[in-house]
Amino acid sequence: MPSLTTGPDGRARCAWVGDDDEYRRYHDEEWGTPLHGDRALFEKMSLEGFQAGLSWITILRKRPRFREVFAGFEPAAVARFDEADVERLLGDAGIVRNRQKIVATIENARLVEAMPEGGLDELMWSFAPAPGARPQEFADVPAVTPESTALSKALRKRGFRFVGPTTMYALMQSAGMVDDHLAGCWRIAD
């Protein structure tokens, strides 16, 4: 597979975008852009957890419904969800209906709520590595790094679930903690 693809607008992009309009928008507007705030990072962590075992495009297409049924991923609101909410969510075909992931999202919201304001943001960003060499091709992009492993361990120690090292590296990429836009991609910031 080539490392870059050229879109209908003539711009070279990371090839994982393919020819999907939603992936192109996500790549161009969100992926790799620094993201801060407990609510935003809680949403990102939750959606990355729901993605485990699925394709990201599945989650991306379901994201509007996830936001609707998970109260905009406001940790305080999600922390108040109970068993009736779990059953409601399990019946919603607009999201990924996995009991373990739904319950973990609710429990993770409670853990975020127990942290001081800004605590999740501070914790996650404390594991952002120093900028490294720009990846030249897909083979240069790791699935796991020492930093994502350390972040995963720190979150798990606090009781968070569905935050494995691979999931946390995907979060680090999408939240701009690392910049894995490949050499030649129009989104390169440097």
C-alpha positions in Angstrom: 0.0 0.0 0.0 1.4 3.4 -0.8 2.1 5.8 2.1 0.3 8.8 0.5 -2.7 9.3 -1.6 -3.8 12.3 -3.6 -7.4 13.5 -3.1 -9.7 15.0 -5.6 -8.4 18.4 -4.4 -4.9 17.5 -5.5 -3.6 17.4 -1.9 -1.3 14.5 -0.8 -2.6 12.8 2.4 -1.7 9.9 4.5 -3.0 6.9 2.5 -5.1 5.5 5.3 -7.6 8.1 4.3 -8.4 6.3 1.1 -11.2 7.8 -0.9 -13.7 8.2 1.9 -15.0 11.8 2.4 -15.5 11.4 6.1 -12.0 10.0 6.6 -10.6 12.9 4.5 -12.4 15.4 6.6 -11.2 13.8 9.8 -7.6 13.6 8.6 -7.7 17.2 7.4 -9.5 18.8 10.4 -8.9 16.7 13.5 -6.3 13.9 13.3 -3.0 15.1 14.8 -4.4 18.4 16.0 -3.6 19.1 19.6 -6.7 18.5 21.7 -7.1 19.7 25.3 -9.8 19.6 27.9 -11.1 16.8 30.1 -14.4 16.5 28.2 -12.7 16.3 24.8 -10.1 13.8 26.0 -12.7 11.8 27.8 -14.7 11.6 24.6 -11.6 10.6 22.6 -10.7 8.0 25.2 -14.2 6.6 25.2 -14.5 6.4 21.4 -11.0 4.9 21.1 -12.1 2.2 23.6 -15.3 1.5 21.6 -13.1 1.2 18.5 -11.1 -1.7 19.9 -11.6 -4.6 17.5 -13.4 -2.4 14.9 -12.4 0.0 12.2 -12.1 3.7 13.1 -14.5 4.7 10.3 -17.2 2.7 12.0 -16.8 4.8 15.1 -16.4 8.0 13.2 -19.7 7.5 11.4 -21.5 6.6 14.6 -19.9 9.5 16.6 -22.8 11.9 16.3 -25.1 9.3 17.8 -22.5 8.4 20.5 -22.4 12.1 21.4 -26.2 12.3 21.6 -26.7 9.2 23.8 -23.7 9.8 26.0 -24.7 13.3 27.0 -22.0 15.0 24.8 -19.4 13.0 26.8 -19.7 15.4 29.7 -18.1 13.3 32.4 -20.4 14.6 35.2 -23.5 13.6 33.2 -22.1 10.2 32.1 -21.0 9.5 35.7 -24.6 9.6 36.8 -25.7 6.9 34.3 -27.2 3.8 35.9 -28.3 0.3 34.9 -31.3 1.7 33.1 -29.0 3.8 31.0 -26.8 0.8 30.3 -29.9 -1.1 29.0 -31.0 2.0 27.0 -27.6 2.1 25.3 -27.5 -1.6 24.7 -30.8 -1.2 22.7 -29.5 1.7 20.6 -28.4 0.4 17.1 -26.8 3.8 16.4 -23.8 3.0 18.6 -21.6 0.0 19.3 -23.6 -2.1 21.7 -21.1 -3.8 23.9 -21.9 -4.0 27.5 -18.3 -4.1 28.7 -17.5 -1.0 26.7 -20.6 0.9 27.8 -20.0 0.1 31.5 -16.4 1.0 31.2 -17.3 4.4 29.7 -19.6 5.1 32.6 -17.0 3.9 35.2 -14.3 5.9 33.4 -16.5 9.0 33.6 -16.7 8.5 37.4 -13.0 8.4 37.6 -12.6 11.6 35.6 -15.1 13.3 37.9 -13.1 12.2 40.9 -10.0 14.0 39.5 -9.4 17.7 39.9 -10.6 19.9 37.0 -8.1 19.6 34.2 -6.7 16.4 35.8 -7.3 14.1 32.8 -5.8 16.6 30.4 -2.7 17.1 32.6 -2.3 13.4 33.1 -2.6 12.4 29.4 -0.4 15.2 28.1 2.3 14.4 30.7 3.0 11.3 28.5 3.3 13.2 25.2 6.7 12.4 23.8 9.1 15.0 22.5 8.7 15.4 18.7 10.7 12.8 16.9 11.6 12.1 13.3 8.8 12.5 10.8 7.6 9.0 9.6 8.4 8.5 6.0 6.0 5.6 5.4 3.5 3.4 7.2 6.2 1.0 8.4 7.7 3.9 10.4 4.5 4.4 12.5 4.4 2.3 15.6 1.3 0.7 17.1 2.7 1.0 20.6 5.4 3.2 22.2 7.0 3.4 25.6 4.9 6.5 26.2 1.6 4.9 25.2 2.4 1.9 27.4 3.3 4.2 30.4 0.0 6.2 29.8 -2.0 3.0 29.7 -0.4 1.8 33.0 -1.0 5.1 34.7 -4.7 5.1 33.6 -5.2 1.4 34.6 -3.6 2.1 38.0 -6.3 4.6 38.5 -9.0 2.1 37.5 -9.6 3.1 33.9 -10.6 0.4 31.5 -10.3 -0.1 27.7 -7.1 2.0 27.7 -4.5 -0.5 26.5 -1.2 0.7 25.0 -2.4 0.4 21.4 -5.6 2.2 22.1 -3.7 4.9 23.9 -1.2 5.3 21.0 -4.2 5.8 18.7 -5.5 8.4 21.1 -2.1 10.1 21.2 -2.1 10.3 17.4 -5.6 11.6 17.1 -5.3 14.1 19.9 -2.1 15.5 18.5 0.2 14.3 21.3 2.3 12.8 18.5 2.3 13.9 14.9 2.3 10.9 12.6 1.4 12.6 9.4 3.7 11.1 6.9 6.4 13.0 5.0 4.7 14.6 2.0 1.3 14.9 3.6 -0.1 18.4 3.2 -1.0 18.5 7.0 2.6 18.6 8.1 2.9 21.4 10.6 6.7 21.8 10.6 
